[in-house]
Amino acid sequence: MNNSQTVLDIHDRPSAGKLTTLSLQHMFAMFGATILVPQLVGLSPAIALLTSGIATLIFMFVTKFQVPAYLGSSFAFILPIQMATKEGGIGSAMIGSLFVALVYFIVSLIIWKTGYKWIMKLLPPIVVAPVIIVIGLALSPVAINMAMNIPGTTDYSMLHFSAALVTLAAAVVATLFFKGIISLMPVLIGIIVGYLYSLVIGIVDFSSVLKAKWIASPEFLIPGVDYDFTITPTLLVLMVPIAVVTISEHIGHQLVLGKIVNRNYIKEPGLHRSLLGDGLGTLISGLLGGPPKTTYGENIGVLAITRVYSVYVIAGAAILAILFSFFGKVMALIATIPTAVLGGISILLFGIIASSGLRMLVDSNIDFGNKRNLVISSIILVIGIGGAKLHFTDTFEIQGMALAAIVGVLLNLLLPGKPQEAKDSLEDEVKK
């Protein structure tokens, strides 16, 4: 992206009216996905919005206000949070988030001291891509059950399934047949259309909206106050290994964002700073009761289309999200979105997660004629999707995608035949 195409550069400040409009665009781009995650895992959408705004401001501060990235709820942790909650309550998932943040801090510190090349050798596409596929496909039963069953039961309902299909169709149409900003908000558009259809067929309950206050504090979950601070080995292995995927996702976003705004973010302000900012965002989110955070591709897409790279605009979106989280009536209205509508949009989103893993394999030119690649990917996929587990004690077991991620890293390190001549993809991108 050359500078002549830039409408507003990193530190350009738009007028107040333009700032509000541009910031709203970014808030709506991340809104649907950010509130969907907490609804799928039993957290407060208001807290998710609040912590996304706070995490974004923290990220910008740590990266010296040089990186125009928005941090929203991470889809990679949906299943681990659900499993951790089943294991020890929602507090367990929040504690798990804190340890995920700790992984970010440790990786950030090592990169600061030793450079970034080692992480790409530890997390090559042949490991990360199959784990991403596992995340998407392992969530698929959740999406289908939400889409076609009566909420809270396993009873099939064509009425509810029709709402899911209308939602899915609207999101697909927004993705494929619209251009510009609209094409970057298929989640929000799908939910709105599905919600309107649900109103027509009578599956929306407004009783909670009538009782809600106009201004209300989000539902915080504070460790030691709202739940006991307990740590178990199983909890750690449920959550922590997923950082393998989210750190790789973070690196990818920094490379793409750098290309869009014509800067090298891996070197300045540095990958260690951006990872630290992401980790701090996840830490604060976990301490307040929100889901783990990640930089959002939707907002990177908005930057590419508008060519407005101003950090003031991203900060404005973060502030709007924080303010929005205190509108009790709006948050209560969000809570009335039918489960079928969320299931319909999840069919697309979880499929896209899996497909993005396939895309990584294709983009990285992974050769499946190579038996080593075939073995690694095959084992990761079957262990992750099949739900394999290592049960050591009543308080310690490793299962599903966490086990798949660990096994994938170990196989890549231990199996012979690792390509010696392969270029370091991150180093190659940085040189470009």
Secondary structure by P-SEA (a helix, b strand, c coil): cccccccccccccccaaaaaaaaaaaaaaccaaaaaaaaaccccaaaaaaaaaaaaaaaaaaacccccccccccccaaaaaaaaaaaccaaaaaaaaaaaaaaaaaaaaaaaccccaaaaaacccccaaaaaaaaaaaaaaaaaaacccccccccccaaaaaaaaaaaaaaaaaaccccccccccaaaaaaaaaaaaaaaacccccccccccccccccccccccccccccccaaaaaacccaaaaaaaaaaaaaaaaaaaacccccccccaaaaaaaaaaaaaaaaaacccbbbbbaaaaaaaaaaccccaaaaaaaaaaaaaaaaaaaaaaaaaaccaaaaaaaaaaaaaaaaaaaaaaaaaaccccccaaaaaaaaaaaaaaaabbbbbccccbbbbcaaaaaaaaaaaaaccccccccccaaaaaaaac
